[in-house]
Amino acid sequence: MCCPSNLLLELDPPNLILTPHMAYASVQSLETLAEQLIGNLEAYMAGQPRHLIDQTGQ
């Protein structure tokens, strides 16, 4: 076993297959991410930031 400190890799059921998750890396997903990033930056620069986190705990 390559990484005994990783709990998922310590599991050894006969029907378990671990694979990397690459669905986010499609061209369409990366384009959408870039569009959202640009939109968020433009909104911030215009004084209208989006998706603010309420840090007051209320």
Contact map, one row per residue, 1 for C-alpha under 8 A:
1111000011000000000000000000000000000000000000000000000000
1111000000000000000000000000000000000000000000000000000000
1111110011000000000000000000000000000000000000000000000000
1111111011000000000000000000000000000000000000000000000000
0011111001000000000000000000000000000000000000000000000000
0011111111000000000000000000000000000000000000000000000000
0001111111100000000000000000000000000000000000000000000000
0000011111100000000000000000000000000000000000000000000000
1011011111110000000000000000000000000000000000000000000000
1011111111110000000000000000000000000000000000000000000000
0000001111111000000000000000000000000000000000000000000000
0000000011111101000000000000000000000000000000000000000000
0000000000111111000000000000000000000000000000000000000000
0000000000011111000000000000000000000000000000000000000000
0000000000001111100000000000000000000000000000000000000000
0000000000011111110000000000000000000000000000000000000000
0000000000000011111000000000000000000000000000000000000000
0000000000000001111100000000000000000000000000000000000000
0000000000000000111110000000000000000000000000000000000000
0000000000000000011111000000000000000000000000000000000000
0000000000000000001111110000000000000000000000000000000000
0000000000000000000111111100000000000000000000000000000000
0000000000000000000011111100000000000000000000000000000000
0000000000000000000011111100110000000000000000000000000000
0000000000000000000001111110110000000000000000000000000000
0000000000000000000001111111110000000000000000000000000000
0000000000000000000000001111111000000000000000000000000000
0000000000000000000000000111111100000000000000000000000000
0000000000000000000000011111111110000000000000000000000000
0000000000000000000000011111111111000000000000000000000000
0000000000000000000000000011111111100000000000000000000000
0000000000000000000000000001111111110000000000000000000000
0000000000000000000000000000111111111000000000000000000000
0000000000000000000000000000011111111100000000000000000000
0000000000000000000000000000001111111110000000000000000000
0000000000000000000000000000000111111111000000000000000000
0000000000000000000000000000000011111111100000000000000000
0000000000000000000000000000000001111111110000000000000000
0000000000000000000000000000000000111111111000000000000000
0000000000000000000000000000000000011111111100001100000000
0000000000000000000000000000000000001111111110001000000000
0000000000000000000000000000000000000111111111000000000000
0000000000000000000000000000000000000011111111111100000000
0000000000000000000000000000000000000001111111111100000000
0000000000000000000000000000000000000000111111111000000000
0000000000000000000000000000000000000000011111111000000000
0000000000000000000000000000000000000000001111111000000000
0000000000000000000000000000000000000000001111111100000000
0000000000000000000000000000000000000001101111111111000000
0000000000000000000000000000000000000001001100011111000000
0000000000000000000000000000000000000000000000001111100000
0000000000000000000000000000000000000000000000001111110000
0000000000000000000000000000000000000000000000000011111000
0000000000000000000000000000000000000000000000000001111111
0000000000000000000000000000000000000000000000000000111111
0000000000000000000000000000000000000000000000000000011111
0000000000000000000000000000000000000000000000000000011111
0000000000000000000000000000000000000000000000000000011111
